[in-house]
Amino acid sequence: MHDFVIVANRLPVERCDSGAAGAWRPSPGGLVRALLGVLRERDGVWVGWSGVACDVAGPSPSGIFTLDGVDLAAVDLDAAQVAAYYEQVSNGAIWPLYHDAIRPSVYDAESWATYRAVNAAFAERAALVAAPGATVWVHDYHLQLVPAILRALRHDLRIGFFLHIPFPPQELFMRLPWREEVIEGMLGADLVGFQRGVAVDNFCGLANRLLDLRVDDHTARTADGRSVSVGSFPISIDVGEIDAISARPETASAALAIRARLGHPDVVLLGVDRLDYTKGIEERLHAFRTLLREEGCRSGVVRPSRVMVQIAVPSRESVGDYQSQRERVEQLVGAINGEFATLGHPAIHYLHQSLPLEELIALYRAADVMLVTPLRDGMNLVAKEFVASRRDSDGVLVLSEFAGAVDELVDAIVVNPHDPDALVTALRTALTIDRTEAHERMLRLRAAVAANDVNRWASRFLGQLQVVPA
């Protein structure tokens, strides 16, 4: 029994390539590392799915086990549940809807029944491992029904829910066939947290509209007399960790080596994204090609003056939309390189792979311009990682106005990625900005990131959770 429980779709582990029994290792990622730190401080347990269907050959953790000093409680899902709950509902219906319906959602009643059943399984697992009066922190769009189900099972618990992705305006959310159930599910928590204030307003408006609940000062009064607080808690990164890695001499050497391998260009532009249709990768590549054409760049130049590096981390590769996205991006990269590359020097260096944090930070340091231009994003931690890595306070950040990070990183070059001309203009501005102005902007960006690191985010959320009236 644990006094603190984190409930998330995935456990913070991944299977090693060896596939040997018990061969699990901690997953990469700043959020996982930060939440693991919170768990260790509070002697907690993490409830989640291993990422491997229990009816698929290969090792899968079960029960409660310990990895790297942290207790983990696995929820077993079979392949049919994964297909319905994870692929069809979470990523086929909710994900595109919450990201401004950039792609059409597909709604299926049978899949929703599985989503409901899986949420119940997560709630039941959390109820079993939570001590009397424990704090339970539920995460993200996969588990929006868990708070209410868990509340029905365990009235003694203090429950928080945090949504990591955007929460849509009422006009979009009303398309969801199970809209009342989702709002009721989230309202099972004592505290519901979002990345941005606009999401808070959207949610409060829907609680009133769909459930006829009284909402005063971002506090909803439920039908059973509870008070549910709703607030904005912009997530962040482990600034100290990023800064420490950036300060290493080997990181500086790796950054210099990267620029040498790129052909010592005048400017290195960098994009680091999951290969997802919400990230605006195609729009960014089109803008870069337009810029090259305007500048008269052509084959035959001995040394490239502008080079882009695009890291596209594999994501949901079994889903059709993502397969098509990869094909389009890779065709576009090939077309641009065919037009502007020189022998041995592509205009775009494209990597479809994930990189260790140390290599990413070396890339951040090697870049002159960071391009973070999602069409819609809950926060975007890459933008904050880039800023935290710039210890000399140089470099330029181009940031989408539709990323949650823009609320804090106001000194970036802010752009509407849906506007092709605006994207080209933003790139041109980033390339020609006065160095003094760029330095001053980066100083302010670094101050903003340092003022709200991931530990402060977790402390703010959990601190407010404890003072919400029971």
C-alpha positions in Angstrom: 0.0 0.0 0.0 1.4 3.4 -1.0 0.5 6.9 0.1 1.3 8.3 -3.4 0.2 6.8 -6.7 0.9 7.9 -10.3 -1.5 6.5 -12.9 -0.5 6.8 -16.6 -1.0 5.0 -19.8 2.5 3.7 -19.9 4.9 2.5 -17.2 8.2 4.4 -17.1 10.0 1.4 -18.6 10.7 -0.1 -22.0 11.8 -3.5 -23.1 15.4 -3.9 -24.0 16.4 -5.0 -27.5 17.6 -8.3 -26.2 14.0 -9.4 -25.3 15.3 -11.5 -22.5 13.0 -12.3 -19.6 12.9 -9.4 -17.2 15.0 -7.2 -19.5 13.4 -3.8 -18.8 15.0 -0.5 -18.4 13.8 3.0 -17.5 12.2 5.0 -20.4 14.0 8.1 -21.7 12.3 11.5 -21.3 12.5 14.4 -18.9 8.9 14.0 -17.7 9.5 10.4 -16.7 12.7 11.3 -14.9 10.9 14.1 -13.1 7.9 12.0 -12.0 10.2 9.2 -10.9 11.9 11.7 -8.7 8.6 12.7 -7.1 7.8 9.0 -6.6 11.1 8.3 -4.8 10.6 11.3 -2.5 7.1 10.1 -1.6 7.8 6.3 -1.6 5.1 6.0 -4.3 4.1 3.5 -7.0 3.5 4.0 -10.7 0.4 2.2 -12.3 0.5 1.7 -16.0 0.7 -0.5 -19.0 4.1 -2.0 -20.1 3.6 -1.2 -23.8 3.5 -4.9 -24.7 0.3 -6.8 -25.2 0.0 -9.6 -22.7 -0.9 -12.1 -25.5 2.1 -11.2 -27.6 5.3 -13.4 -27.4 8.0 -11.9 -25.2 8.4 -10.8 -21.6 5.9 -8.5 -19.9 6.0 -7.4 -16.3 3.0 -8.3 -14.2 2.0 -7.6 -10.6 4.1 -5.2 -8.6 7.8 -5.1 -9.3 10.7 -2.7 -8.6 13.0 -1.1 -11.2 15.7 1.4 -10.3 14.3 1.7 -6.8 10.8 2.5 -7.9 7.7 0.3 -7.4 5.7 -0.3 -10.5 2.2 -1.9 -10.8 1.4 -3.2 -14.3 -2.0 -3.2 -15.9 -2.2 -6.1 -18.5 -3.8 -5.3 -21.9 -4.3 -7.8 -24.7 -3.8 -6.9 -28.3 -7.6 -6.3 -28.9 -7.7 -3.9 -26.0 -4.6 -2.1 -27.3 -6.2 -1.7 -30.7 -9.5 -0.4 -29.4 -8.5 1.6 -26.3 -5.1 3.0 -27.5 -5.2 3.1 -31.3 -8.9 3.6 -32.1 -10.2 5.8 -29.3 -7.1 7.5 -27.7 -5.3 8.2 -30.9 -8.0 7.8 -33.5 -10.8 9.8 -31.9 -9.5 11.9 -29.0 -6.0 12.9 -30.2 -7.1 14.5 -33.5 -10.2 16.2 -31.9 -8.2 17.7 -29.1 -5.6 19.0 -31.6 -8.2 21.2 -33.4 -9.4 18.4 -35.6 -6.3 18.6 -37.9 -7.3 15.1 -39.0 -10.9 13.8 -38.8 -11.7 11.6 -35.8 -13.2 8.2 -36.1 -15.8 7.3 -33.5 -16.7 3.7 -32.8 -19.1 2.6 -30.0 -17.5 -0.8 -29.4 -14.1 0.7 -29.2 -15.4 3.2 -26.6 -16.7 0.3 -24.5 -13.2 -1.1 -24.5 -11.8 2.4 -23.6 -14.2 2.5 -20.6 -13.3 -1.0 -19.5 -9.6 -0.3 -19.7 -10.0 2.9 -17.7 -11.9 0.8 -15.1 -8.9 -1.7 -15.0 -6.5 1.2 -14.3 -8.8 2.6 -11.6 -9.1 -0.8 -10.0 -5.4 -1.3 -10.0 -4.8 2.1 -8.4 -7.5 1.4 -5.8 -5.7 -1.8 -4.8 -2.2 -0.2 -4.3 -3.4 3.0 -2.7 -3.2 3.3 1.1 -6.1 4.9 3.0 -6.2 8.6 2.3 -3.5 8.3 -0.4 -2.9 10.9 -3.1 -3.5 9.6 -6.7 -2.3 11.6 -9.7 -3.9 10.5 -13.0 -2.3 11.6 -16.3 -3.6 12.4 -19.8 -6.2 11.7 -22.4 -6.0 7.9 -22.3 -7.4 7.8 -18.8 -10.0 10.6 -18.6 -12.6 8.3 -17.0 -10.3 7.0 -14.3 -10.9 9.8 -11.7 -14.7 9.2 -11.5 -14.3 5.4 -11.5 -11.7 5.5 -8.8 -13.8 8.0 -6.8 -16.6 5.5 -6.8 -14.3 2.7 -5.6 -12.4 4.8 -3.0 -14.1 7.8 -1.4 -11.1 8.3 0.9 -8.6 9.2 -1.8 -7.4 12.6 -2.9 -7.3 12.5 -6.7 -5.7 14.8 -9.2 -5.9 14.7 -13.0 -3.6 16.4 -15.5 -4.1 16.7 -19.2 -0.8 17.0 -21.1 -2.4 17.8 -24.5 -4.6 20.7 -25.5 -8.3 20.7 -24.4 -10.5 21.9 -27.3 -13.0 24.7 -27.5 -16.6 23.8 -26.9 -17.6 23.8 -30.6 -15.1 21.0 -31.3 -15.6 19.0 -28.1 -19.3 18.8 -28.7 -18.5 16.5 -31.6 -17.5 13.8 -29.2 -20.3 11.2 -28.9 -19.3 10.5 -25.2 -18.8 14.1 -24.2 -20.8 14.0 -21.0 -19.1 10.9 -19.8 -15.6 12.4 -20.4 -16.4 15.6 -18.4 -18.0 13.5 -15.6 -14.9 11.2 -15.6 -12.5 14.1 -15.2 -14.7 15.7 -12.5 -14.1 12.7 -10.4 -10.8 14.4 -9.4 -10.4 16.9 -6.7 -8.1 19.0 -9.0 -8.2 19.0 -12.8 -5.1 20.6 -14.4 -4.4 21.8 -17.9 -1.4 23.4 -19.7 -3.0 26.7 -20.5 -5.7 29.0 -19.2 -7.8 28.8 -22.3 -8.2 25.0 -21.7 -9.4 25.8 -18.2 -12.0 28.1 -19.6 -13.1 25.5 -22.2 -13.5 22.8 -19.6 -15.4 25.0 -17.1 -17.7 26.1 -19.9 -18.5 22.5 -20.9 -19.1 21.4 -17.3 -21.8 24.1 -17.1 -23.1 23.5 -20.6 -23.3 19.7 -20.5 -23.9 18.9 -16.9 -25.5 22.2 -15.7 -22.9 22.5 -13.0 -22.3 25.8 -11.2 -18.7 26.9 -11.8 -17.4 29.9 -9.8 -13.8 31.1 -9.9 -12.7 27.9 -11.7 -14.3 25.7 -9.0 -17.1 23.3 -10.1 -19.8 22.2 -7.7 -20.7 18.6 -8.6 -24.1 17.0 -8.2 -22.9 15.1 -5.1 -21.8 18.3 -3.4 -18.0 18.1 -4.0 -15.9 21.0 -5.0 -13.5 20.4 -8.0 -10.8 22.9 -8.6 -9.7 23.5 -12.2 -6.4 25.3 -13.0 -3.5 25.9 -15.4 -0.2 24.3 -14.6 2.2 24.7 -17.5 4.6 21.8 -17.5 8.3 22.3 -17.8 11.7 20.5 -17.8 14.5 19.6 -15.5 16.5 22.8 -16.1 19.4 21.7 -13.8 19.9 18.4 -15.7 19.9 20.1 -19.1 22.2 22.8 -18.0 24.6 20.3 -16.4 24.8 18.2 -19.6 25.2 21.4 -21.7 28.1 22.5 -19.5 30.2 19.3 -20.1 33.3 19.8 -22.2 32.4 16.7 -24.2 29.0 18.3 -25.1 30.8 21.4 -26.5 33.2 19.1 -28.4 30.3 17.1 -29.8 28.5 20.3 -31.0 31.6 21.5 -32.8 32.0 18.0 -34.4 28.4 18.2 -35.6 28.9 21.5 -37.4 32.1 20.1 -39.0 30.2 17.0 -40.2 27.5 19.4 -41.7 30.2 21.1 -43.7 30.7 24.2 -41.5 27.6 26.0 -42.7 27.0 29.6 -41.9 23.7 28.7 -40.2 22.3 25.5 -38.8 18.5 25.2 -38.4 17.2 22.4 -36.2 13.8 20.7 -35.8 13.2 17.9 -33.2 9.8 16.4 -33.2 7.8 13.2 -32.9 6.8 12.2 -36.4 3.2 13.4 -35.9 0.9 15.4 -38.1 0.3 17.9 -35.4 4.0 19.0 -35.4 4.0 21.0 -38.6 7.0 19.3 -40.1 5.8 19.4 -43.7 4.9 23.1 -43.4 8.3 23.9 -42.0 10.1 22.0 -44.8 8.1 23.9 -47.4 9.0 27.2 -45.8 12.7 26.2 -45.8 12.5 25.3 -49.5 10.9 28.7 -50.3 13.6 30.5 -48.4 16.3 28.7 -50.3 14.7 29.5 -53.6 14.3 33.2 -52.6 18.0 33.3 -51.7 19.1 31.8 -54.9 20.7 28.8 -53.4 21.5 26.1 -56.0 23.5 23.0 -56.6 27.2 23.5 -57.3 28.0 25.7 -54.3 31.0 24.2 -52.6 29.9 24.9 -49.0 26.2 25.2 -47.9 25.3 28.5 -46.2 22.0 27.2 -44.7 21.6 23.6 -43.5 18.6 22.1 -41.7 18.7 19.1 -39.4 15.3 17.5 -38.9 15.0 14.7 -36.2 11.7 12.9 -36.6 11.2 10.5 -33.7 9.2 7.4 -34.7 5.6 7.5 -33.4 2.6 5.2 -33.7 4.1 3.5 -36.8 1.2 1.0 -37.1 -1.3 3.8 -37.6 -2.2 4.6 -41.2 -2.1 8.4 -40.8 1.4 8.2 -39.4 2.7 5.9 -42.1 1.4 8.4 -44.7 3.0 11.3 -42.8 6.4 9.6 -42.9 6.1 9.0 -46.6 5.2 12.6 -47.3 8.0 14.0 -45.1 10.6 11.8 -46.6 9.5 12.5 -50.2 9.7 16.2 -49.4 13.2 15.9 -47.9 14.3 14.1 -51.0 12.8 16.7 -53.3 14.5 19.6 -51.5 17.8 17.8 -51.4 17.5 17.0 -55.1 17.1 20.7 -55.8 19.6 22.2 -53.4 22.2 19.6 -52.2 25.8 19.6 -53.3 28.0 16.5 -53.4 28.5 15.4 -49.9 26.4 18.3 -48.5 22.6 17.8 -48.3 20.5 20.8 -47.7 18.4 18.8 -45.1 19.9 16.1 -42.9 16.9 13.9 -41.9 17.0 11.3 -39.1 14.0 9.1 -38.4 15.1 7.9 -35.0 15.2 8.8 -31.4 18.4 10.1 -29.8 19.8 10.0 -26.3 19.4 13.2 -24.3 23.2 13.9 -24.4 23.2 13.8 -28.2 20.1 16.0 -28.4 21.7 18.6 -26.2 24.8 18.6 -28.4 22.5 19.2 -31.4 20.8 22.0 -29.5 24.2 23.6 -28.9 25.3 23.1 -32.5 22.2 24.8 -33.9 21.8 28.5 -34.5 18.0 28.5 -35.0 15.6 26.1 -33.4 12.3 25.6 -35.2 9.4 24.6 -33.0 6.4 25.1 -35.2 3.6 22.7 -34.3 0.1 23.3 -35.7 -1.2 22.5 -32.2 0.6 21.4 -29.1 -0.2 21.2 -25.4 3.2 22.6 -24.3 6.3 21.4 -26.3 9.2 20.7 -24.0 11.8 20.7 -26.9 11.5 24.5 -27.0 12.3 24.7 -23.3 15.2 22.2 -23.6 16.8 24.3 -26.4 16.6 27.4 -24.3 18.0 25.7 -21.2 20.9 24.3 -23.2 22.0 27.8 -24.5 24.5 28.6 -21.7 26.1 31.4 -23.7 22.7 32.9 -24.3 23.0 32.9 -28.1 20.7 31.2 -30.7 17.2 32.0 -31.9 14.0 30.2 -31.1 11.1 30.2 -33.7 8.0 29.2 -31.9 4.4 28.4 -33.0 1.7 30.6 -31.4 -0.3 27.4 -31.1 2.2 25.7 -28.7 1.5 26.0 -25.0 5.1 27.1 -24.4 4.4 30.4 -26.1 2.6 31.7 -23.0 6.0 31.7 -21.2 8.5 32.0 -24.1 7.2 35.4 -25.3 10.6 36.5 -26.5 10.8 33.8 -29.2 10.1 34.7 -32.8 6.4 33.8 -32.7 4.7 32.5 -35.9 1.4 31.2 -37.2 2.5 27.9 -38.8 -0.7 27.7 -40.8 0.4 30.7 -42.8 3.1 29.7 -45.3 4.2 33.3 -45.9 4.5 34.0 -42.1 6.6 30.9 -41.7 9.1 32.1 -44.4 9.1 35.5 -42.9 9.9 34.0 -39.4 12.8 32.0 -40.8 14.1 35.0 -42.6 13.9 37.1 -39.4 15.7 34.4 -37.4 18.5 34.4 -40.0 19.0 38.1 -40.1 18.2 39.2 -36.5 20.7 41.5 -34.9 23.0 39.5 -32.6 22.5 41.9 -29.7 18.8 41.6 -29.9 19.0 37.8 -30.2 21.3 37.7 -27.1 18.8 39.8 -25.1 15.9 37.7 -26.2 17.7 34.5 -25.2 18.6 35.9 -21.8 14.9 36.6 -21.1 13.9 33.2 -22.5 16.4 31.5 -20.2 15.1 33.4 -17.2 11.5 32.3 -18.0 12.4 28.6 -18.3 14.5 28.7 -15.1 11.7 30.3 -13.1 9.4 27.3 -13.8 11.2 24.0 -13.9 9.5 20.6 -13.8 10.0 20.2 -10.0 8.1 23.5 -9.4 5.4 22.3 -11.8 4.9 19.1 -9.8 5.1 21.0 -6.4 2.5 23.5 -7.6 0.0 20.9 -8.7 0.4 18.6 -5.7 0.4 21.5 -3.3 -2.9 22.8 -4.7 -4.3 19.3 -4.7 -3.7 19.1 -0.9 -5.6 22.3 -0.2 -8.7 21.6 -2.3 -11.7 21.3 0.1 -12.6 17.6 0.6 
